[in-house]
Amino acid sequence: MSRISLAVPVRRSNVSVEMAIASRKSRRAFRKEALGMTDLALLVWAARRVPSAGAIYPLELYLVIGAVEGIKPGVYHVLDDSSMELHSEGDLRTELAIACLEQMFIADAALSIVITAEYERTTRRYGERGIRYVYMEAGHVSQNIYLECEALGLATVAIGAFRDAEVANVLDLPKTHRPIYLMPVGVRD
Ligand SMILES: Cc1cc2nc3c(=O)[nH]c(=O)nc-3n(C[C@H](O)[C@H](O)[C@H](O)COP(=O)(O)O)c2cc1C
């Protein structure tokens, strides 16, 4: 699989962190418009710039992309702060929305960021306690995505209600990558 670069030349918006916190809210109305590559690159970067217990980084991010300029619809696996690779082809937004207890607004979002975890990375070192660390880290990722969406004028909402096995099946996730949280992102309606 080939690596797709998401390099971002300038990481600066005119929105202060206080403004982003003040305006943040869950937004579930998405316009059926494509996102630009710069938006995608900034979202991935923000999602990955998070603390991790013991610097172990148990989270793996997948993108269910339906409408991003220059990117064919499909599931992508994020490799690092600025690159991803194609995991499987095809627009799976409707199947994903159905797996999320029929929250169909998810199908209107340009993409969804699916936060998965390989718990064993963290529990190997911290035992049972590692499980709570993984959830805390997913929260950090989610909040960064919320705030980046505010900075970019986009819409997002945290999704915790879904059928785990069905989401894993839709994305064809490796068995060790378990979905724990989802963030659909799109142009605000
Ligand atoms: C752990 C968690 C799970 C959530 N799951 C869903 C969900 O499945 N669907 C949804 O529409 N909103 C979901 N939300 C968003 C909440 O409904 C929302 O944050 C809450 O109503 C407060 O509104 P605000 O985010 O605009 O401040 C979830 C939020 C959290 C923190």
The ligand as an ORCA input file, in Angstrom:
! r2SCAN-3c Opt
* xyz 0 1
  C     -18.653      9.685     25.538
  C     -19.620     10.437     24.663
  C     -20.417      9.733     23.774
  C     -21.310     10.438     22.931
  N     -22.019      9.723     22.008
  C     -22.845     10.404     21.174
  C     -23.569      9.705     20.160
  O     -23.455      8.492     19.987
  N     -24.379     10.425     19.348
  C     -24.515     11.784     19.474
  O     -25.267     12.371     18.682
  N     -23.836     12.473     20.408
  C     -22.998     11.822     21.263
  N     -22.268     12.526     22.182
  C     -22.343     13.994     22.225
  C     -23.174     14.486     23.421
  O     -24.542     14.254     23.167
  C     -22.891     15.997     23.638
  O     -21.542     16.186     23.935
  C     -23.751     16.561     24.754
  O     -25.120     16.591     24.377
  C     -23.322     17.971     25.172
  O     -23.428     18.857     24.084
  P     -22.161     19.672     23.525
  O     -21.114     18.694     23.086
  O     -22.715     20.494     22.402
  O     -21.633     20.529     24.665
  C     -21.392     11.848     23.022
  C     -20.566     12.532     23.903
  C     -19.670     11.860     24.689
  C     -18.758     12.638     25.612
*
